[in-house]
Amino acid sequence: MLDLTGVGASYGSVPAVDDVSIKVGEGEAVGLLGANGAGKSTTLRAISGLVRLTSGTITFMGTDLSSLPPYRIPELGIAHVPEGRQVFPQMTVQENLEIGAYVPKARAERARTLDLVFSIFPRLAERRSQLAGTMSGGEQQMLAVGRGMMLKPRLLMLDEPSLGLAPVMTDVTFEKIQDIHAMGTAILLVEQNVSRALTLVQRAYVLESGKVIMHGTSAELANNKQVQAAYLGI
């Protein structure tokens, strides 16, 4: 489904990722794990076309993404929920969600998808007329994920969905992501909460200094002494 091969990307002259190769299968949940600055967010931005490649290739369902402008990539079925939520604070919950259905195919099914999102996130349905900027951080995270779902994606990329959330809201957020995955949507999850991420994904890649240093199933990584020492506090 998604295939990154030998991907390199940089910000100006500063390299951010180097020779990154990862795969996400149809309907699979895959994690990108690692410390701050490891290159996780840059990898997602490269997939979305927001960072241009310096090397390697990215394909999605057989289509080469590296030659496409960023606005074309969501049309293929890739939704990117960025770090920090980035909702539109002066717009209502429903207006924020409707903006997510901006590609023609999603726009045609906007009303039906909105009902689906409200069924996944009942709190958003209750607050559909509320300004997004007046919501709690956890509610805004639900809104950001819901906005991504309005695209009707085949692949939902989530960048640090638990960042800044209280433990109870982290639990709710991960439960909702699990529900979305159970519906058949593939997930690519960037997350610093490694122990929690490994309960959701089937496989994961560990990045360090812009390189993949480890890859395995969730069980393999959870039992790996290097991962336990570096990320799980064991």
PyRosetta script that sets phi, psi and omega in degrees:
from pyrosetta import init, pose_from_sequence

init()
pose = pose_from_sequence("MLDLTGVGASYGSVPAVDDVSIKVGEGEAVGLLGANGAGKSTTLRAISGLVRLTSGTITFMGTDLSSLPPYRIPELGIAHVPEGRQVFPQMTVQENLEIGAYVPKARAERARTLDLVFSIFPRLAERRSQLAGTMSGGEQQMLAVGRGMMLKPRLLMLDEPSLGLAPVMTDVTFEKIQDIHAMGTAILLVEQNVSRALTLVQRAYVLESGKVIMHGTSAELANNKQVQAAYLGI")
pose.set_psi(1, -68.6)
pose.set_omega(1, 174.4)
pose.set_phi(2, -111.2)
pose.set_psi(2, 131.6)
pose.set_omega(2, -176.0)
pose.set_phi(3, -139.2)
pose.set_psi(3, 112.8)
pose.set_omega(3, 172.4)
pose.set_phi(4, -103.8)
pose.set_psi(4, 128.8)
pose.set_omega(4, -178.8)
pose.set_phi(5, -128.6)
pose.set_psi(5, 114.7)
pose.set_omega(5, 175.6)
pose.set_phi(6, 58.2)
pose.set_psi(6, 37.6)
pose.set_omega(6, -172.9)
pose.set_phi(7, -76.5)
pose.set_psi(7, 131.4)
pose.set_omega(7, 170.5)
pose.set_phi(8, -124.5)
pose.set_psi(8, 145.1)
pose.set_omega(8, 178.4)
pose.set_phi(9, -152.3)
pose.set_psi(9, 152.1)
pose.set_omega(9, -178.3)
pose.set_phi(10, -145.1)
pose.set_psi(10, 161.9)
pose.set_omega(10, 171.8)
pose.set_phi(11, -106.9)
pose.set_psi(11, 102.5)
pose.set_omega(11, -172.3)
pose.set_phi(12, 64.6)
pose.set_psi(12, -124.4)
pose.set_omega(12, 180.0)
pose.set_phi(13, -93.7)
pose.set_psi(13, 2.6)
pose.set_omega(13, -176.3)
pose.set_phi(14, -97.8)
pose.set_psi(14, 111.1)
pose.set_omega(14, 178.7)
pose.set_phi(15, -67.4)
pose.set_psi(15, 139.5)
pose.set_omega(15, -179.1)
pose.set_phi(16, -112.4)
pose.set_psi(16, -40.2)
pose.set_omega(16, 173.9)
pose.set_phi(17, -135.2)
pose.set_psi(17, 152.6)
pose.set_omega(17, -175.2)
pose.set_phi(18, -146.2)
pose.set_psi(18, 121.6)
pose.set_omega(18, 174.5)
pose.set_phi(19, 57.9)
pose.set_psi(19, 44.2)
pose.set_omega(19, -179.9)
pose.set_phi(20, -87.6)
pose.set_psi(20, 125.1)
pose.set_omega(20, 177.4)
pose.set_phi(21, -127.2)
pose.set_psi(21, 118.7)
pose.set_omega(21, 178.0)
pose.set_phi(22, -142.0)
pose.set_psi(22, 159.4)
pose.set_omega(22, 177.7)
pose.set_phi(23, -134.9)
pose.set_psi(23, 145.7)
pose.set_omega(23, 171.1)
pose.set_phi(24, -130.5)
pose.set_psi(24, 122.7)
pose.set_omega(24, -179.7)
pose.set_phi(25, -85.3)
pose.set_psi(25, 166.9)
pose.set_omega(25, 178.4)
pose.set_phi(26, -56.3)
pose.set_psi(26, 125.0)
pose.set_omega(26, 177.2)
pose.set_phi(27, 70.0)
pose.set_psi(27, 12.0)
pose.set_omega(27, -177.1)
pose.set_phi(28, -91.0)
pose.set_psi(28, 154.9)
pose.set_omega(28, 172.4)
pose.set_phi(29, -113.5)
pose.set_psi(29, 120.2)
pose.set_omega(29, -174.6)
pose.set_phi(30, -128.1)
pose.set_psi(30, 140.2)
pose.set_omega(30, -179.7)
pose.set_phi(31, -105.9)
pose.set_psi(31, 148.0)
pose.set_omega(31, 167.7)
pose.set_phi(32, -116.3)
pose.set_psi(32, 111.8)
pose.set_omega(32, -171.3)
pose.set_phi(33, -115.9)
pose.set_psi(33, 157.5)
pose.set_omega(33, 177.2)
pose.set_phi(34, 150.4)
pose.set_psi(34, 173.1)
pose.set_omega(34, -178.0)
pose.set_phi(35, -76.3)
pose.set_psi(35, 171.6)
pose.set_omega(35, 174.0)
pose.set_phi(36, -56.6)
pose.set_psi(36, 137.1)
pose.set_omega(36, 178.0)
pose.set_phi(37, 81.0)
pose.set_psi(37, 8.9)
pose.set_omega(37, -177.8)
pose.set_phi(38, -77.6)
pose.set_psi(38, -16.5)
pose.set_omega(38, -179.2)
pose.set_phi(39, 108.7)
pose.set_psi(39, 9.2)
pose.set_omega(39, -176.7)
pose.set_phi(40, -65.8)
pose.set_psi(40, -52.4)
pose.set_omega(40, -179.0)
pose.set_phi(41, -64.4)
pose.set_psi(41, -37.7)
pose.set_omega(41, 178.4)
pose.set_phi(42, -61.4)
pose.set_psi(42, -37.0)
pose.set_omega(42, 178.2)
pose.set_phi(43, -61.8)
pose.set_psi(43, -44.4)
pose.set_omega(43, 176.9)
pose.set_phi(44, -63.7)
pose.set_psi(44, -41.3)
pose.set_omega(44, 179.8)
pose.set_phi(45, -65.4)
pose.set_psi(45, -32.4)
pose.set_omega(45, 176.1)
pose.set_phi(46, -67.2)
pose.set_psi(46, -41.0)
pose.set_omega(46, 178.0)
pose.set_phi(47, -62.3)
pose.set_psi(47, -40.3)
pose.set_omega(47, -179.1)
pose.set_phi(48, -78.1)
pose.set_psi(48, -4.2)
pose.set_omega(48, 179.6)
pose.set_phi(49, 81.0)
pose.set_psi(49, 10.2)
pose.set_omega(49, -179.0)
pose.set_phi(50, -83.5)
pose.set_psi(50, -17.2)
pose.set_omega(50, 172.9)
pose.set_phi(51, -127.0)
pose.set_psi(51, 127.3)
pose.set_omega(51, -178.4)
pose.set_phi(52, -79.4)
pose.set_psi(52, 147.1)
pose.set_omega(52, -178.3)
pose.set_phi(53, -77.1)
pose.set_psi(53, 144.5)
pose.set_omega(53, 170.0)
pose.set_phi(54, -101.6)
pose.set_psi(54, -15.6)
pose.set_omega(54, 176.8)
pose.set_phi(55, -163.9)
pose.set_psi(55, 162.7)
pose.set_omega(55, 174.2)
pose.set_phi(56, 83.9)
pose.set_psi(56, -175.9)
pose.set_omega(56, -177.8)
pose.set_phi(57, -137.3)
pose.set_psi(57, 152.1)
pose.set_omega(57, 173.2)
pose.set_phi(58, -130.0)
pose.set_psi(58, 123.2)
pose.set_omega(58, 176.5)
pose.set_phi(59, -124.4)
pose.set_psi(59, 147.3)
pose.set_omega(59, 177.5)
pose.set_phi(60, -133.8)
pose.set_psi(60, 119.2)
pose.set_omega(60, -177.1)
pose.set_phi(61, 51.3)
pose.set_psi(61, 39.0)
pose.set_omega(61, 177.4)
pose.set_phi(62, 84.5)
pose.set_psi(62, -4.8)
pose.set_omega(62, -179.7)
pose.set_phi(63, -95.8)
pose.set_psi(63, 130.7)
pose.set_omega(63, 177.7)
pose.set_phi(64, -75.2)
pose.set_psi(64, 117.6)
pose.set_omega(64, -177.1)
pose.set_phi(65, -82.6)
pose.set_psi(65, -20.6)
pose.set_omega(65, -170.5)
pose.set_phi(66, -66.3)
pose.set_psi(66, -21.5)
pose.set_omega(66, -178.9)
pose.set_phi(67, -97.8)
pose.set_psi(67, 0.6)
pose.set_omega(67, -176.5)
pose.set_phi(68, -95.7)
pose.set_psi(68, 143.8)
pose.set_omega(68, 171.9)
pose.set_phi(69, -70.1)
pose.set_psi(69, 155.1)
pose.set_omega(69, -175.2)
pose.set_phi(70, -55.3)
pose.set_psi(70, -34.6)
pose.set_omega(70, -176.2)
pose.set_phi(71, -70.1)
pose.set_psi(71, -17.3)
pose.set_omega(71, 179.7)
pose.set_phi(72, -83.2)
pose.set_psi(72, -24.1)
pose.set_omega(72, -173.3)
pose.set_phi(73, -66.8)
pose.set_psi(73, -41.9)
pose.set_omega(73, 175.6)
pose.set_phi(74, -60.6)
pose.set_psi(74, -27.7)
pose.set_omega(74, 178.9)
pose.set_phi(75, -62.8)
pose.set_psi(75, -22.1)
pose.set_omega(75, 179.3)
pose.set_phi(76, -81.9)
pose.set_psi(76, -12.7)
pose.set_omega(76, 179.2)
pose.set_phi(77, 108.6)
pose.set_psi(77, 27.1)
pose.set_omega(77, 177.3)
pose.set_phi(78, -112.6)
pose.set_psi(78, 119.2)
pose.set_omega(78, 176.4)
pose.set_phi(79, -110.0)
pose.set_psi(79, 134.4)
pose.set_omega(79, -176.8)
pose.set_phi(80, -117.3)
pose.set_psi(80, 113.6)
pose.set_omega(80, 175.9)
pose.set_phi(81, -97.8)
pose.set_psi(81, 107.2)
pose.set_omega(81, -170.3)
pose.set_phi(82, -76.2)
pose.set_psi(82, 164.1)
pose.set_omega(82, 173.6)
pose.set_phi(83, -63.4)
pose.set_psi(83, 141.2)
pose.set_omega(83, 176.5)
pose.set_phi(84, 85.6)
pose.set_psi(84, 8.6)
pose.set_omega(84, 171.6)
pose.set_phi(85, 72.4)
pose.set_psi(85, -56.6)
pose.set_omega(85, 175.0)
pose.set_phi(86, 53.5)
pose.set_psi(86, 45.6)
pose.set_omega(86, 172.5)
pose.set_phi(87, -77.0)
pose.set_psi(87, 165.3)
pose.set_omega(87, 176.9)
pose.set_phi(88, -90.4)
pose.set_psi(88, 104.9)
pose.set_omega(88, -167.4)
pose.set_phi(89, -66.3)
pose.set_psi(89, -28.8)
pose.set_omega(89, -176.6)
pose.set_phi(90, -92.7)
pose.set_psi(90, 8.5)
pose.set_omega(90, 176.8)
pose.set_phi(91, -111.6)
pose.set_psi(91, 154.6)
pose.set_omega(91, -179.7)
pose.set_phi(92, -72.6)
pose.set_psi(92, 168.5)
pose.set_omega(92, 176.0)
pose.set_phi(93, -56.2)
pose.set_psi(93, -48.8)
pose.set_omega(93, -177.9)
pose.set_phi(94, -64.8)
pose.set_psi(94, -39.3)
pose.set_omega(94, 178.5)
pose.set_phi(95, -63.7)
pose.set_psi(95, -41.2)
pose.set_omega(95, 176.4)
pose.set_phi(96, -59.6)
pose.set_psi(96, -42.8)
pose.set_omega(96, -179.4)
pose.set_phi(97, -66.9)
pose.set_psi(97, -44.0)
pose.set_omega(97, -177.1)
pose.set_phi(98, -63.1)
pose.set_psi(98, -31.5)
pose.set_omega(98, 176.5)
pose.set_phi(99, -61.2)
pose.set_psi(99, -30.4)
pose.set_omega(99, -179.9)
pose.set_phi(100, -64.4)
pose.set_psi(100, -22.0)
pose.set_omega(100, -178.2)
pose.set_phi(101, -97.0)
pose.set_psi(101, 52.8)
pose.set_omega(101, -172.1)
pose.set_phi(102, -91.1)
pose.set_psi(102, -17.0)
pose.set_omega(102, 177.1)
pose.set_phi(103, -80.9)
pose.set_psi(103, 151.8)
pose.set_omega(103, -172.2)
pose.set_phi(104, -54.1)
pose.set_psi(104, -44.5)
pose.set_omega(104, -177.8)
pose.set_phi(105, -63.3)
pose.set_psi(105, -44.0)
pose.set_omega(105, 179.8)
pose.set_phi(106, -69.2)
pose.set_psi(106, -36.0)
pose.set_omega(106, -179.0)
pose.set_phi(107, -62.9)
pose.set_psi(107, -35.9)
pose.set_omega(107, -178.6)
pose.set_phi(108, -66.3)
pose.set_psi(108, -24.3)
pose.set_omega(108, -178.0)
pose.set_phi(109, -115.2)
pose.set_psi(109, 23.6)
pose.set_omega(109, -171.4)
pose.set_phi(110, -59.3)
pose.set_psi(110, -44.5)
pose.set_omega(110, -176.5)
pose.set_phi(111, -64.2)
pose.set_psi(111, -42.4)
pose.set_omega(111, -179.6)
pose.set_phi(112, -67.3)
pose.set_psi(112, -41.0)
pose.set_omega(112, 179.9)
pose.set_phi(113, -68.3)
pose.set_psi(113, -35.6)
pose.set_omega(113, 177.3)
pose.set_phi(114, -60.9)
pose.set_psi(114, -41.5)
pose.set_omega(114, 176.8)
pose.set_phi(115, -62.0)
pose.set_psi(115, -39.7)
pose.set_omega(115, 178.4)
pose.set_phi(116, -63.1)
pose.set_psi(116, -46.5)
pose.set_omega(116, -179.5)
pose.set_phi(117, -62.0)
pose.set_psi(117, -41.2)
pose.set_omega(117, 178.6)
pose.set_phi(118, -66.3)
pose.set_psi(118, -29.4)
pose.set_omega(118, 176.8)
pose.set_phi(119, -72.4)
pose.set_psi(119, -32.8)
pose.set_omega(119, 177.2)
pose.set_phi(120, -74.6)
pose.set_psi(120, -39.9)
pose.set_omega(120, -176.5)
pose.set_phi(121, -121.4)
pose.set_psi(121, 78.8)
pose.set_omega(121, -178.9)
pose.set_phi(122, -56.9)
pose.set_psi(122, -29.6)
pose.set_omega(122, 179.8)
pose.set_phi(123, -63.6)
pose.set_psi(123, -33.7)
pose.set_omega(123, 177.5)
pose.set_phi(124, -67.8)
pose.set_psi(124, -36.3)
pose.set_omega(124, 177.4)
pose.set_phi(125, -63.4)
pose.set_psi(125, -39.9)
pose.set_omega(125, -179.7)
pose.set_phi(126, -65.9)
pose.set_psi(126, -27.5)
pose.set_omega(126, -172.5)
pose.set_phi(127, -116.9)
pose.set_psi(127, 27.2)
pose.set_omega(127, -173.8)
pose.set_phi(128, -59.4)
pose.set_psi(128, -26.3)
pose.set_omega(128, -178.4)
pose.set_phi(129, -97.3)
pose.set_psi(129, 0.7)
pose.set_omega(129, -177.9)
pose.set_phi(130, -82.4)
pose.set_psi(130, 144.5)
pose.set_omega(130, 175.1)
pose.set_phi(131, -67.3)
pose.set_psi(131, 133.8)
pose.set_omega(131, -175.4)
pose.set_phi(132, -60.9)
pose.set_psi(132, -32.4)
pose.set_omega(132, -177.5)
pose.set_phi(133, -69.3)
pose.set_psi(133, -14.3)
pose.set_omega(133, 180.0)
pose.set_phi(134, -94.1)
pose.set_psi(134, 0.5)
pose.set_omega(134, -178.2)
pose.set_phi(135, -87.2)
pose.set_psi(135, 160.5)
pose.set_omega(135, 176.0)
pose.set_phi(136, -70.0)
pose.set_psi(136, 166.8)
pose.set_omega(136, 178.8)
pose.set_phi(137, -59.5)
pose.set_psi(137, -40.6)
pose.set_omega(137, 179.8)
pose.set_phi(138, -66.0)
pose.set_psi(138, -39.3)
pose.set_omega(138, 178.5)
pose.set_phi(139, -67.8)
pose.set_psi(139, -38.0)
pose.set_omega(139, 176.9)
pose.set_phi(140, -65.5)
pose.set_psi(140, -34.1)
pose.set_omega(140, 176.8)
pose.set_phi(141, -66.4)
pose.set_psi(141, -41.6)
pose.set_omega(141, 174.3)
pose.set_phi(142, -57.2)
pose.set_psi(142, -42.3)
pose.set_omega(142, -179.2)
pose.set_phi(143, -64.2)
pose.set_psi(143, -41.9)
pose.set_omega(143, 179.7)
pose.set_phi(144, -63.4)
pose.set_psi(144, -42.7)
pose.set_omega(144, 178.0)
pose.set_phi(145, -66.7)
pose.set_psi(145, -42.9)
pose.set_omega(145, 178.6)
pose.set_phi(146, -61.0)
pose.set_psi(146, -39.9)
pose.set_omega(146, 177.4)
pose.set_phi(147, -62.0)
pose.set_psi(147, -38.8)
pose.set_omega(147, 175.4)
pose.set_phi(148, -63.4)
pose.set_psi(148, -37.7)
pose.set_omega(148, 180.0)
pose.set_phi(149, -68.7)
pose.set_psi(149, -23.2)
pose.set_omega(149, 179.0)
pose.set_phi(150, -64.5)
pose.set_psi(150, -18.0)
pose.set_omega(150, 176.7)
pose.set_phi(151, -75.8)
pose.set_psi(151, -9.9)
pose.set_omega(151, -173.2)
pose.set_phi(152, 56.0)
pose.set_psi(152, 55.2)
pose.set_omega(152, -171.9)
pose.set_phi(153, -76.9)
pose.set_psi(153, 151.7)
pose.set_omega(153, 167.1)
pose.set_phi(154, -85.3)
pose.set_psi(154, -26.8)
pose.set_omega(154, 178.0)
pose.set_phi(155, -132.1)
pose.set_psi(155, 123.5)
pose.set_omega(155, 177.3)
pose.set_phi(156, -108.7)
pose.set_psi(156, 116.5)
pose.set_omega(156, 179.2)
pose.set_phi(157, -100.9)
pose.set_psi(157, 125.1)
pose.set_omega(157, -174.9)
pose.set_phi(158, -119.6)
pose.set_psi(158, 122.9)
pose.set_omega(158, -177.5)
pose.set_phi(159, -107.0)
pose.set_psi(159, 106.5)
pose.set_omega(159, 177.0)
pose.set_phi(160, 53.2)
pose.set_psi(160, 58.1)
pose.set_omega(160, -177.4)
pose.set_phi(161, -65.5)
pose.set_psi(161, -19.5)
pose.set_omega(161, -179.4)
pose.set_phi(162, -95.6)
pose.set_psi(162, 0.8)
pose.set_omega(162, -174.3)
pose.set_phi(163, -60.5)
pose.set_psi(163, 123.0)
pose.set_omega(163, 175.3)
pose.set_phi(164, 78.2)
pose.set_psi(164, 6.3)
pose.set_omega(164, -177.7)
pose.set_phi(165, -93.8)
pose.set_psi(165, 147.7)
pose.set_omega(165, 171.7)
pose.set_phi(166, -66.0)
pose.set_psi(166, 154.5)
pose.set_omega(166, -178.0)
pose.set_phi(167, -52.4)
pose.set_psi(167, -40.8)
pose.set_omega(167, -177.8)
pose.set_phi(168, -66.2)
pose.set_psi(168, -36.8)
pose.set_omega(168, 178.4)
pose.set_phi(169, -74.9)
pose.set_psi(169, -30.2)
pose.set_omega(169, 173.2)
pose.set_phi(170, -61.7)
pose.set_psi(170, -42.8)
pose.set_omega(170, 177.6)
pose.set_phi(171, -59.1)
pose.set_psi(171, -47.1)
pose.set_omega(171, -178.8)
pose.set_phi(172, -63.0)
pose.set_psi(172, -44.2)
pose.set_omega(172, -178.6)
pose.set_phi(173, -60.8)
pose.set_psi(173, -45.3)
pose.set_omega(173, -179.4)
pose.set_phi(174, -68.9)
pose.set_psi(174, -34.3)
pose.set_omega(174, 175.8)
pose.set_phi(175, -62.0)
pose.set_psi(175, -41.1)
pose.set_omega(175, 179.7)
pose.set_phi(176, -68.2)
pose.set_psi(176, -39.4)
pose.set_omega(176, 176.9)
pose.set_phi(177, -62.7)
pose.set_psi(177, -39.6)
pose.set_omega(177, 177.0)
pose.set_phi(178, -62.2)
pose.set_psi(178, -40.8)
pose.set_omega(178, 177.9)
pose.set_phi(179, -61.5)
pose.set_psi(179, -43.2)
pose.set_omega(179, 179.8)
pose.set_phi(180, -63.4)
pose.set_psi(180, -43.0)
pose.set_omega(180, 178.0)
pose.set_phi(181, -62.8)
pose.set_psi(181, -38.9)
pose.set_omega(181, -180.0)
pose.set_phi(182, -63.7)
pose.set_psi(182, -21.5)
pose.set_omega(182, 177.2)
pose.set_phi(183, -78.5)
pose.set_psi(183, -6.8)
pose.set_omega(183, 177.4)
pose.set_phi(184, 108.9)
pose.set_psi(184, 0.4)
pose.set_omega(184, 179.0)
pose.set_phi(185, -79.9)
pose.set_psi(185, 129.6)
pose.set_omega(185, 175.2)
pose.set_phi(186, -71.7)
pose.set_psi(186, 145.3)
pose.set_omega(186, -176.6)
pose.set_phi(187, -124.6)
pose.set_psi(187, 133.3)
pose.set_omega(187, 167.6)
pose.set_phi(188, -119.6)
pose.set_psi(188, 111.0)
pose.set_omega(188, -168.5)
pose.set_phi(189, -111.4)
pose.set_psi(189, 119.8)
pose.set_omega(189, 169.3)
pose.set_phi(190, -96.6)
pose.set_psi(190, 126.0)
pose.set_omega(190, -173.2)
pose.set_phi(191, -157.9)
pose.set_psi(191, 130.3)
pose.set_omega(191, 175.6)
pose.set_phi(192, -82.3)
pose.set_psi(192, -21.8)
pose.set_omega(192, 177.0)
pose.set_phi(193, -79.1)
pose.set_psi(193, 82.0)
pose.set_omega(193, -169.6)
pose.set_phi(194, -63.7)
pose.set_psi(194, -43.1)
pose.set_omega(194, -177.2)
pose.set_phi(195, -61.5)
pose.set_psi(195, -39.9)
pose.set_omega(195, -179.7)
pose.set_phi(196, -72.0)
pose.set_psi(196, -40.1)
pose.set_omega(196, 179.5)
pose.set_phi(197, -60.9)
pose.set_psi(197, -37.7)
pose.set_omega(197, -177.4)
pose.set_phi(198, -70.6)
pose.set_psi(198, -13.9)
pose.set_omega(198, 174.7)
pose.set_phi(199, -82.5)
pose.set_psi(199, -14.2)
pose.set_omega(199, -175.7)
pose.set_phi(200, -104.1)
pose.set_psi(200, -40.7)
pose.set_omega(200, -174.2)
pose.set_phi(201, -89.0)
pose.set_psi(201, 158.5)
pose.set_omega(201, 174.9)
pose.set_phi(202, -86.9)
pose.set_psi(202, -36.5)
pose.set_omega(202, 179.3)
pose.set_phi(203, -134.9)
pose.set_psi(203, 163.5)
pose.set_omega(203, 176.9)
pose.set_phi(204, -153.3)
pose.set_psi(204, 154.8)
pose.set_omega(204, 173.6)
pose.set_phi(205, -115.8)
pose.set_psi(205, 138.2)
pose.set_omega(205, 177.1)
pose.set_phi(206, -104.7)
pose.set_psi(206, 123.8)
pose.set_omega(206, 178.7)
pose.set_phi(207, -104.8)
pose.set_psi(207, 143.4)
pose.set_omega(207, 175.0)
pose.set_phi(208, -146.6)
pose.set_psi(208, 124.6)
pose.set_omega(208, -180.0)
pose.set_phi(209, 52.0)
pose.set_psi(209, 40.9)
pose.set_omega(209, 174.6)
pose.set_phi(210, 81.6)
pose.set_psi(210, 6.6)
pose.set_omega(210, -178.8)
pose.set_phi(211, -126.0)
pose.set_psi(211, 148.2)
pose.set_omega(211, 172.4)
pose.set_phi(212, -77.6)
pose.set_psi(212, 119.0)
pose.set_omega(212, -179.3)
pose.set_phi(213, -105.7)
pose.set_psi(213, -10.9)
pose.set_omega(213, -175.7)
pose.set_phi(214, -162.4)
pose.set_psi(214, 148.4)
pose.set_omega(214, 177.4)
pose.set_phi(215, -151.2)
pose.set_psi(215, 141.8)
pose.set_omega(215, 177.6)
pose.set_phi(216, 179.4)
pose.set_psi(216, -179.5)
pose.set_omega(216, 174.7)
pose.set_phi(217, -70.2)
pose.set_psi(217, 164.4)
pose.set_omega(217, 179.1)
pose.set_phi(218, -58.3)
pose.set_psi(218, -42.2)
pose.set_omega(218, -179.4)
pose.set_phi(219, -64.6)
pose.set_psi(219, -42.1)
pose.set_omega(219, 179.9)
pose.set_phi(220, -62.3)
pose.set_psi(220, -43.2)
pose.set_omega(220, -178.7)
pose.set_phi(221, -72.2)
pose.set_psi(221, -37.4)
pose.set_omega(221, 179.1)
pose.set_phi(222, -63.2)
pose.set_psi(222, -28.4)
pose.set_omega(222, -178.8)
pose.set_phi(223, -98.3)
pose.set_psi(223, 2.1)
pose.set_omega(223, -179.5)
pose.set_phi(224, -80.7)
pose.set_psi(224, 127.2)
pose.set_omega(224, -174.7)
pose.set_phi(225, -64.3)
pose.set_psi(225, -33.1)
pose.set_omega(225, 178.4)
pose.set_phi(226, -67.2)
pose.set_psi(226, -43.1)
pose.set_omega(226, 178.2)
pose.set_phi(227, -66.9)
pose.set_psi(227, -41.7)
pose.set_omega(227, 179.8)
pose.set_phi(228, -60.7)
pose.set_psi(228, -42.6)
pose.set_omega(228, -177.3)
pose.set_phi(229, -71.0)
pose.set_psi(229, -39.8)
pose.set_omega(229, -173.4)
pose.set_phi(230, -82.8)
pose.set_psi(230, -34.6)
pose.set_omega(230, -168.8)
pose.set_phi(231, -126.2)
pose.set_psi(231, -20.5)
pose.set_omega(231, -174.0)
pose.set_phi(232, -107.6)
pose.set_psi(232, -3.0)
pose.set_omega(232, 177.5)
pose.set_phi(233, 66.1)
pose.set_psi(233, 29.8)
pose.set_omega(233, -179.2)
pose.set_phi(234, -105.7)
pose.dump_pdb("model.pdb")
